[in-house]
Amino acid sequence: MNIDLSRTLCALVVMASFSGCGGDDSGGGGSDTDTDADTDSDSDTDTDTETDTDLAALITGVWESPDTVPIYMRFDAEGVAAVAQSIAEIDTAPFGVADYTVVGDLLTFTQTAGVCSTVEEEIVGTYTIGIAAGELTFTVMEDVCAQRNVIDGQTWTSVD
């Protein structure tokens, strides 16, 4: 059971930047009054940026794993995710810390401390995420960190 808890905690650290809300990923199309190709391109870029910001905002907060002995992961507004055995320990004794980014529904973790971190190389993990009704779902795209990728297929619950 301790090994499973450790793996889940590592996985949570990687997910720190994961947020997708299952919204419309169609790119938004152009404006109704498109006059040239540059306008279409600018409109799509603006829409994508707004969507990324919305997803990043939705992931911000504290999430609880579905494990029998839950662990907690906090995604802060500055792009840092921390995982701990209790909400109180997120700031004082996290077992994993990662930088995270959210682009579309793709969450990328770059481990900076704790499990799956190393001085020699950055350990990166990517996940697609979905957020709906206070639940965050992770699907691994690529992650060499076995402890972190245990979150694949898990649904976490918001505790904020």
C-alpha positions in Angstrom: 0.0 0.0 0.0 2.9 2.4 0.7 4.2 1.8 -2.8 0.8 2.6 -4.3 0.6 5.8 -2.3 4.1 6.8 -3.3 3.3 6.2 -7.0 0.1 8.1 -6.7 1.9 11.0 -5.0 4.5 11.2 -7.8 1.8 11.1 -10.4 0.0 14.0 -8.8 3.1 16.1 -8.9 3.4 15.6 -12.6 -0.2 16.6 -13.1 0.2 19.9 -11.5 -0.5 21.7 -14.7 -3.4 19.8 -16.1 -6.6 21.3 -16.9 -9.1 20.7 -19.6 -12.7 21.3 -19.2 -14.2 19.3 -22.1 -15.3 22.5 -23.7 -15.4 23.2 -27.4 -12.0 22.4 -28.9 -13.1 23.4 -32.4 -10.8 26.5 -32.4 -13.7 29.0 -32.6 -13.8 29.5 -36.3 -13.1 33.0 -37.7 -15.2 36.1 -37.1 -18.5 36.6 -39.0 -16.9 39.5 -40.8 -13.7 37.9 -42.0 -12.0 40.1 -44.6 -8.7 38.3 -45.1 -6.6 35.3 -44.0 -4.7 37.4 -41.4 -7.9 38.2 -39.6 -8.8 34.5 -39.4 -5.4 33.6 -38.0 -5.5 36.3 -35.4 -9.0 35.4 -34.3 -8.1 31.7 -33.9 -5.0 32.6 -31.9 -6.9 34.9 -29.6 -9.6 32.2 -29.0 -6.9 29.6 -28.2 -5.2 31.9 -25.8 -8.5 32.6 -24.0 -9.3 28.9 -23.8 -5.8 28.1 -22.4 -6.3 30.8 -19.7 -9.7 29.5 -18.8 -8.4 25.9 -18.4 -5.5 27.1 -16.4 -7.8 29.0 -14.1 -10.1 25.9 -13.7 -7.2 23.7 -12.6 -6.0 26.2 -10.0 -6.8 24.9 -6.5 -6.5 21.8 -4.4 -7.6 18.3 -5.7 -8.0 15.0 -3.8 -7.1 11.7 -5.3 -9.6 8.8 -5.4 -7.3 6.5 -3.5 -8.3 4.8 -0.3 -5.8 6.9 1.5 -6.1 10.1 -0.5 -3.3 12.4 -1.5 -3.7 16.1 -2.4 -2.4 18.2 -5.2 -2.5 21.9 -5.5 -2.1 23.8 -8.8 -1.2 27.4 -8.1 -1.8 30.4 -10.4 2.0 30.7 -10.9 2.3 27.3 -12.6 3.6 25.2 -9.7 2.0 22.0 -8.6 2.7 20.3 -5.2 1.6 16.9 -3.9 1.3 15.9 -0.3 -0.3 13.4 2.1 -2.6 16.1 3.5 -3.7 19.6 2.6 -1.7 21.0 5.5 1.5 19.4 4.2 1.3 20.9 0.7 3.3 24.0 1.9 5.4 22.3 4.6 6.2 18.8 3.4 5.2 18.1 -0.2 6.6 14.8 -1.5 6.7 16.2 -5.1 6.8 19.6 -6.8 6.6 20.3 -10.5 6.2 23.3 -12.8 3.2 22.9 -15.0 1.6 24.4 -18.1 -1.8 24.0 -19.7 -2.2 24.4 -23.4 -5.6 23.4 -24.7 -6.4 20.2 -22.8 -2.8 19.2 -22.6 -1.1 19.4 -19.1 2.7 19.2 -19.0 4.6 18.6 -15.7 8.3 19.3 -15.3 9.4 17.8 -12.0 11.5 20.2 -9.9 11.7 18.4 -6.5 10.8 15.1 -4.8 9.8 12.0 -6.7 10.7 11.9 -10.3 13.2 14.7 -10.0 16.8 14.5 -10.9 19.7 16.9 -11.2 20.9 15.4 -14.5 17.7 15.8 -16.5 14.2 17.3 -16.5 11.6 14.6 -16.0 8.6 15.7 -18.1 5.1 14.1 -18.2 2.2 15.1 -20.5 -1.4 14.4 -19.9 -4.7 15.3 -21.4 -7.1 16.6 -18.8 -10.8 17.2 -18.5 -12.6 19.2 -15.8 -16.3 19.1 -15.2 -18.5 19.3 -12.1 -15.6 19.6 -9.7 -13.8 16.6 -11.1 -10.4 16.5 -12.8 -9.6 13.5 -15.1 -6.1 12.6 -16.3 -5.1 10.6 -19.4 -1.4 10.0 -19.8 0.1 10.9 -23.2 3.7 10.3 -22.3 5.5 10.0 -18.9 8.6 8.0 -18.0 8.0 8.5 -14.3 6.2 5.4 -13.2 5.3 6.9 -9.8 3.6 9.9 -11.4 1.8 8.2 -14.2 -0.4 6.2 -11.8 -2.8 9.1 -12.2 -3.6 7.8 -15.7 -7.3 7.3 -15.9 -8.0 8.7 -12.4 -10.6 11.3 -11.5 -9.7 13.7 -8.8 -12.2 15.8 -6.8 -11.9 19.5 -6.1 -11.7 20.4 -2.4 -11.8 24.1 -2.8 
